[in-house]
Amino acid sequence: MAATRATQHVPTFNSTIFAHRGLPSRAPENTLAAFDLAADEGATWIETDVDIIADGTPIIIHDTALDRTTDHRGKLYDIATAEELAGIDAGSWFAPEFASERVITLDALVDLLNRRKLNANIEIKANEQGAERTIVLVDAIASSLARLDDEREIIISSFSQPVLMTFHARHPEYAIGVLYETAALYDDWLSVLELCGASYIHPEDAGLTRERVQAFRDAGYGVNVWTVDARDRANELLNWGATGVFTNIADQLIR
């Protein structure tokens, strides 16, 4: 996947609309329906979240707890095998017509990316089971992504800097984006980005200034801002030099 090679350090930056968890304003987040709908509306990039279940299968889900976005309770770590995903309804909470939607594996997402010609920002969740399981997660993600067509582009992101350092050390061919909440964006950001082998910084929208965006760009990094659900703010950020925005309303911003 030449387009994702970290040795490029800074890819050619274009203004990118990242469909955050697909199109969650119109379909249940992180489901095939949400991603397909985003593609139907013209999205070329999606954003999603990955963690692993007990058998080491990487799955697409934002929360560690199943409660908010499925009909099950408990933690995703309690799911023993990928076969059990078929029995977990991930759509009815949103609307009855999505009752057939399921929690999907990363392999299923890779199939969708290839089929719909989509690129993806893959956010690695901060695995709660220790270093050994985190390394299992990192390597399982890389194994699944190896099935992508050569034309597909991938950014690996996380709020966990140790996870990103580990991923970059083990799989340096992928571009890295460091996620930041505003409250955690300290003046050592350049050191962190360099230590993580990053090509991108992904700062929170709240409190972000033109001066900060320009400093990130002047240092040679792409700047993709989360989560931006107002057209005027998206235009402002892109005019400041941001290279992309993560949004729940990709259909509206694309139009």
C-alpha positions in Angstrom: 0.0 0.0 0.0 2.3 2.7 -1.3 -0.1 5.5 -0.4 0.1 4.7 3.3 3.9 4.4 3.6 5.1 6.3 6.6 8.5 6.8 4.8 6.7 9.5 2.8 6.2 11.2 6.2 3.8 13.8 4.8 1.4 12.6 2.1 0.0 15.0 -0.4 -2.6 16.8 1.7 -6.0 17.6 0.3 -9.1 18.8 2.1 -10.7 15.5 3.3 -14.1 14.9 4.8 -13.9 11.9 7.1 -17.3 10.2 7.6 -17.1 9.7 11.3 -18.3 6.1 12.1 -20.0 6.2 8.7 -23.1 8.3 8.5 -24.4 8.1 12.1 -27.0 10.8 11.5 -28.9 8.4 9.2 -27.8 4.9 10.1 -26.4 3.1 13.2 -22.8 4.0 13.7 -20.0 1.7 12.7 -22.2 -0.7 10.7 -22.1 -1.7 7.1 -25.2 0.3 6.5 -23.6 3.5 7.9 -20.5 3.0 5.8 -22.3 2.1 2.6 -24.6 5.1 3.0 -21.6 7.4 3.5 -20.1 6.0 0.2 -23.5 6.5 -1.5 -23.3 10.1 -0.5 -19.9 10.6 -2.1 -17.5 10.0 0.9 -14.1 8.7 -0.1 -12.8 8.5 3.5 -14.5 6.9 6.6 -13.4 6.9 10.2 -14.0 3.9 12.5 -12.9 2.2 15.8 -11.2 -1.1 16.4 -10.7 -3.4 19.4 -10.5 -7.2 19.9 -12.7 -9.9 21.3 -11.5 -12.9 23.3 -10.4 -15.0 20.3 -8.2 -12.1 19.0 -10.6 -11.0 16.2 -10.5 -7.3 15.6 -14.0 -5.8 15.5 -15.6 -2.5 14.7 -17.1 -0.8 17.7 -16.5 2.4 19.6 -17.3 1.6 23.2 -15.8 -1.2 25.3 -19.3 -1.7 26.7 -21.9 -3.2 24.4 -24.8 -1.5 26.0 -25.1 1.8 24.0 -25.0 0.4 20.4 -26.3 -3.2 20.7 -29.0 -5.3 22.3 -26.4 -6.9 24.6 -24.9 -6.0 27.9 -21.3 -6.3 29.2 -18.0 -5.8 27.6 -16.8 -6.7 24.1 -14.0 -8.7 25.7 -16.6 -11.1 26.9 -17.4 -12.1 23.3 -15.6 -15.4 22.9 -15.6 -15.9 19.1 -16.4 -14.0 16.0 -19.3 -16.4 15.3 -21.1 -14.9 18.3 -21.3 -11.5 16.5 -24.2 -12.9 14.3 -26.4 -12.9 17.4 -25.7 -9.3 18.4 -28.2 -6.7 17.0 -26.3 -3.5 16.4 -29.1 -1.6 14.6 -32.5 -1.8 16.3 -31.5 0.8 18.9 -31.3 3.3 16.0 -34.4 2.3 14.1 -36.4 -0.9 13.5 -35.4 -1.0 9.8 -31.8 -1.6 10.9 -32.5 -4.7 12.9 -30.4 -6.8 10.6 -27.2 -4.8 11.2 -24.5 -6.6 13.2 -21.2 -5.7 14.9 -18.7 -6.4 12.1 -15.1 -7.7 12.0 -12.3 -5.6 10.6 -12.0 -8.2 7.8 -15.6 -7.4 6.8 -14.7 -3.7 6.8 -11.7 -4.4 4.6 -14.0 -6.2 2.1 -16.2 -3.1 2.1 -13.3 -0.7 1.6 -12.1 -2.7 -1.4 -15.6 -3.0 -2.8 -16.6 0.6 -2.4 -13.1 2.1 -3.1 -13.0 3.8 0.3 -10.1 4.9 2.4 -10.1 4.8 6.2 -8.9 6.3 9.4 -8.7 3.3 11.8 -8.8 4.4 15.4 -7.2 1.8 17.8 -9.1 1.9 21.1 -7.1 1.9 24.3 -7.3 -1.9 25.0 -8.0 -2.4 28.7 -6.5 -5.9 29.1 -2.8 -5.1 29.3 0.3 -5.0 27.0 0.1 -8.5 25.7 -3.4 -8.2 24.5 -2.7 -4.7 23.0 0.1 -6.3 20.9 -2.3 -9.0 19.8 -4.7 -6.2 18.8 -2.0 -4.2 16.9 -0.8 -7.3 15.0 -4.3 -8.5 14.2 -5.2 -5.1 12.7 -2.1 -5.2 10.5 -2.9 -8.7 9.4 -6.4 -7.7 8.3 -5.2 -4.5 6.6 -2.8 -6.6 4.5 -5.8 -7.7 2.5 -6.5 -4.2 1.2 -6.1 -3.3 -2.4 -3.0 -1.4 -3.2 -5.0 1.8 -4.0 -6.6 2.0 -0.6 -5.2 4.6 1.9 -5.1 4.1 5.6 -4.3 6.3 8.6 -3.8 4.6 12.0 -4.8 6.8 14.9 -5.3 6.6 18.7 -5.5 8.7 21.8 -3.0 6.2 23.3 0.5 7.3 22.4 2.1 4.0 23.6 -0.2 2.1 21.3 0.8 4.3 18.3 4.5 3.9 19.2 4.0 0.1 19.3 2.1 0.0 16.1 4.6 2.2 14.3 7.6 0.1 15.6 5.9 -3.2 14.4 4.2 -1.9 11.2 6.0 1.2 10.0 4.4 1.1 6.6 1.2 2.8 7.8 0.7 6.5 8.3 0.1 7.5 11.9 -2.2 10.2 13.3 -2.1 11.2 17.0 -5.5 12.1 18.5 -5.6 14.9 21.1 -8.3 16.2 23.4 -7.8 20.0 23.8 -7.0 19.6 27.5 -4.2 17.1 26.8 -2.6 19.1 23.9 0.5 20.3 25.7 3.5 22.2 24.3 5.4 18.9 23.8 3.2 17.9 20.8 6.1 18.0 18.3 8.1 15.6 20.4 5.1 13.3 20.8 4.4 13.3 17.0 8.1 12.5 16.2 8.3 9.7 18.8 5.1 8.2 17.4 6.3 8.4 13.8 3.3 10.5 12.9 2.3 12.1 9.7 -0.8 13.7 11.1 -2.1 15.3 14.3 -5.9 15.0 15.0 -6.8 17.7 17.5 -10.2 18.3 19.1 -12.2 21.2 17.5 -13.0 22.9 20.8 -10.6 25.7 21.5 -8.5 25.1 18.4 -7.0 28.3 17.0 -5.6 29.4 13.6 -2.2 29.8 15.2 -2.1 26.2 16.4 -3.3 24.9 13.0 -0.6 26.9 11.3 2.1 25.7 13.8 1.1 22.1 13.1 1.2 22.7 9.3 4.5 24.6 9.5 6.0 21.6 11.3 5.1 19.4 8.3 2.0 17.6 9.7 -1.5 17.0 8.3 -4.2 18.4 10.6 -7.5 16.5 10.7 -9.9 18.0 13.3 -12.6 16.2 15.2 -15.6 16.3 15.4 -17.0 19.1 13.2 -20.7 19.2 12.5 -21.2 22.8 11.3 -20.5 23.8 7.7 -19.2 27.3 8.7 -16.7 25.8 11.2 -15.5 23.2 8.7 -14.9 25.9 6.1 -13.1 28.1 8.7 -10.8 25.2 9.7 -10.0 24.3 6.1 -9.3 27.9 5.3 -6.9 28.0 8.2 -5.0 25.2 6.6 -6.5 22.1 8.3 -6.2 19.1 5.9 -9.4 17.4 7.0 -12.4 17.3 9.4 -14.1 14.3 11.0 -17.9 14.8 10.9 -21.1 13.0 11.6 -22.8 14.8 8.7 -20.4 13.9 5.9 -23.3 14.0 3.4 -24.0 17.7 4.1 -20.4 18.8 4.1 -19.6 16.9 0.9 -22.5 18.7 -0.8 
